[in-house]
Amino acid sequence: MKYTVVLDFDGVIHSYSSGWRGKTCIPDPPVPGIREEIDKIRKFYDVVVVSTRCDTQEGMDAVKAYLKQNAIEVDAIMKEKPPAIAYVDDRAICFDGKANGLLDKIVSFKPWTEK
């Protein structure tokens, strides 16, 4: 049995340079190199893609179509994060065990797409 790695869809797979356009509108290309990296990851882990888009069938279908169109193979697509060994998300702050200063990190946080 392989452990699971969870990847967020927007900003990790879908480059998200146009921002939010609705659950079924996914206009931007994939992040450069993401398909190849997912292929490498899948040799050791199950890869699950998670997106809030997937809370409707139309959104789920749009994510599936995008992945297929871009030849990106994953093991599952879900609307909620399952237990995993690691989560890859463009809107996450890695907690380092130190609570002091966490508010400052949150206030000043910018995803890579906004830098």
Rosetta blueprint (number, residue, H / E / L):
1 M L
2 K L
3 Y L
4 T E
5 V E
6 V E
7 L E
8 D E
9 F L
10 D E
11 G L
12 V L
13 I L
14 H E
15 S L
16 Y L
17 S L
18 S L
19 G L
20 W L
21 R L
22 G L
23 K L
24 T L
25 C L
26 I L
27 P L
28 D L
29 P L
30 P E
31 V L
32 P L
33 G L
34 I H
35 R H
36 E H
37 E H
38 I H
39 D H
40 K H
41 I H
42 R H
43 K L
44 F L
45 Y L
46 D E
47 V E
48 V E
49 V E
50 V E
51 S L
52 T H
53 R H
54 C H
55 D H
56 T L
57 Q H
58 E H
59 G H
60 M H
61 D H
62 A H
63 V H
64 K H
65 A H
66 Y H
67 L H
68 K H
69 Q H
70 N L
71 A L
72 I L
73 E L
74 V L
75 D L
76 A E
77 I E
78 M E
79 K L
80 E L
81 K L
82 P L
83 P L
84 A L
85 I L
86 A E
87 Y E
88 V E
89 D L
90 D L
91 R L
92 A L
93 I L
94 C L
95 F L
96 D L
97 G L
98 K L
99 A L
100 N L
101 G L
102 L H
103 L H
104 D H
105 K H
106 I H
107 V H
108 S H
109 F L
110 K L
111 P L
112 W H
113 T H
114 E H
115 K L
